[in-house]
Amino acid sequence: MTIPKRKEEVIMYKKLMTCLESVRKKIDFKPEVALILGSGLGDFADGIQIEQTIDYTDIEGFPVSTVKGHKGRFVFGYVEKTPVVIMQGRVHYYEGYAMSDVVLPTRLMGMLGAKKILLTNAAGGANPSYKPGDFMMITDHITTGVPSPLIGPNMDELGTRFPDMSEVYSKNLQKIIRKSVRHFATSSFHSSFFFFHILIRGNGRKNLQDMFLV
C-alpha cells in the first residue's frame, strides 16, 4: 500500500531542491565533509583555503539565522587536501523555524556530496569538574520536547523510513579526534560527553543541572 505524501512534505522537498539548484548555479564544487560551526568557532572557516562563499540570503528559500554573531554563509574550500563545505552560522528550532527548515541545510550539504558531517556548539555542562572553555566530544544524545524531522510520511528521495541509529556518532571519527587532541597537550578535553537536548532556552539554570545530576 502506498501512503500518499502530505502537502507539507511535498513543499519541503521542493524547497530543498530549489535551494540545491540555487547553490549549483553559483558554484560547481563537491565537498566530502560538511562542518557546521557553532557559537565562538565561526572564524575557523576564514583560515581555510577558500574557493567561494555564498550568503544564505542569496540562496532562494534558504532559512536565515537570527542569532547575533553568526555570519550566515556557506564557505566552500579545502582543509589541507580535503574539500569541505562549512556553515558559518545555522538556524535553530528555538528561533521559531519548523524542524524541516532546521535540518534543510544538513540535507542540502548531503545532496551537494558531503558524506561526513562535524557539528560544533557551545553548551553548558552538568559535570561540576568541567570548566568554561573546556572541549567536549559528544558521543551520544537524548532529545526531549523537540520533534523529529522524520515524523510524517517518509520522503524516499531523502533516505530510508528507519535509518540506522546504532552509530550516529562515528567510532572511527572519534578515534581520529582523540588521536589528534594528543598533539595539543591539553587537559581540558573530555572525550566522552552525553548531550541532553531539551526545549528550554537560557544559560545558568542550576535547577536543570541538579536534575541531570540526579
N, C-alpha and C positions, 0 to 999 in steps of 0.2 A: 504494500500500500504506500503510495507517495503522499507525503504530507505537504500540502501547499504552503509556500513560504508567506509569512506575513508581510504586509506592505512595508513595515519598518525595516525588515531585513533586506528587502529589495532596494530601498532607498539608501541604506547603509552601504551596501555593496557598490551601488552606482556612484556614491560619494567617494568611496575608496578608489574606484577605477578612474574617476575624474582627477583625483589627486595624483595618481600614478602617471596618467597621461600628461598632466601639467608639469611634473618633475622631469619626465623623459624628454619633453620638448626643450628643456633648459640644459640638460646635461646627459651625456652618454657615458655612464660610469657604473660599474658593477662592484659593489662592496662585498667583502667576505665577512666582515664583522661590523655589527652595529653597536654604538655606545651612546647611552643616554646619561648626560651629565646633570646631576642634581645641584642643589644649592652649594655654593662655595667652590665648585670644581669646574665651572664653565670655561675658565681661562686655559684649561689643558688643550682645548681644541685649537687655540691660537698658536700653539707651538708645534703643530704637526706640519708636514708638507701639504699645504692646502692646494687643491686643484680648483675648487669652486665653492662658493657659499650660496645658499638660497634662503631668503627670508620666508618664514611661514606665511606672511601676509601676501607673498607673491605666488602662493600655491592655491589654486581655486578650490574652495570648500574645506581647506585645512583649518583645524581648531587652533586658536592662538592663546598662549598663556597670558594670564593676567597678573602673574606673580612678579614682584619687583626684583630686578637683578637677573632675570632670565632674558638673554639676548633674543631668543625666539628665531632661531635659524638652524638649517642643516649645514654642516661642514663636510665636504667630500674631499678625501685626500688619502695620504699614506702615513702610517706609523711604521717607520723603517720601510719594509717592503710589502706590508700588508695593506690592501685597500680597505678603507673604513668609511662609514658614514656616521657622523656624530651629531647628536641633538644637543644644542645649547639652549636648554630650557624645554619644558614639557607642560602639558595640561594635566590637571588633577581633577578627580571626581568632586572634591570639595569646592571647586570653583563653580560648580553648577552644570558641568558638562555631562552628557549622557555617557554611560560606560562604553558605548560603541565609538564615541569620539575619543575617549581616553586611550583606547587601545588602537585606534586608527593609525597613529604614527608607527607603532611597532609592526603592524601588519603591512604597512606601506614599505618599510625598510626590508621586510622579508621578501616582498614582491620585487624589490629592486635587486635582490640577490643575496642579502645577508643571511647566513646560516647560524651564526653565533651572535649572542647579544649580552652585553655587560651593562648593568644599571648601577648608578651611584645615587645616594641620597644622604641627607643629614637627618639623623633620627636620635631620639632620646633613648637611653638605656636604663633598665631597671636594676642592673647589677651595680651595687654600690662601689665596687672596685674599679669600675670604668671611669675615665676622666674625660672632660670636654676635649675634643680633638683626637681622641683615640680612633684608630681604624678598625673596623669590624667587617668580617666576611660573612654574609648571610648564607646559611646552609639549609634553611628550611623556613616555612612561614605558615601562619594560620590567618585567615581573613574572616572577620565578622562584620556584619552590617553593611558590607559593600557587595553589590550584586555581581555575579559572574558574567563576563562578556559572552559566555557560551549558552546562556539562558535563551530559550526560544528555538524555533526551527533551525536546524543546522544548515549552514552555508557550505555545501560540499566544496565550493571553489576555494575555501579558506582552510580546509582540513577536515579530519575525521570527527564524527559525532563525539566520541570519548577519547581524547588524546591521552597518551601515556604520561602519567604524572609521577612515575616511580623515581625519576631522576630529573626533576625540574632544574635543579642546580647541578650542573655537570661536575662529576667527581674528578674528571681529568683536568678541567679548568681550575678546580680547587687546588689540586696538586701543583699546578703551574704557578698559581698565585702564592701559595705557601713557599715554594722554592724561590720565587722572585723576591719575596719580602726579606729573605735572609741577607740579601745584598745590601739592604738599607740599615741593618743592625739596629732595628727599632724595637723597643719593648712595649710600644703602645699599639700592637697589632693583636687582635683577638680572632683566632682562626675558625671559630665556630660560634655563630650568633643566630639565635632564633628570633625571627621577626614576627611580631604580633600586630596585625593591621586592623585598626578599629576606626569607626566613623566618628571621630572626635578630633576637633582642631584645638590647638593651643599647646604651649610648652609648659613644663614645670608642674604638671599635675601630680602631686605627691600621692593622692588617693589612688590614682591609677597605678603608680609604681608599687604601692603597698599591695594592691590587688594581684599584680603579676608575680610578686614575690611569695605569695601565699602558696 
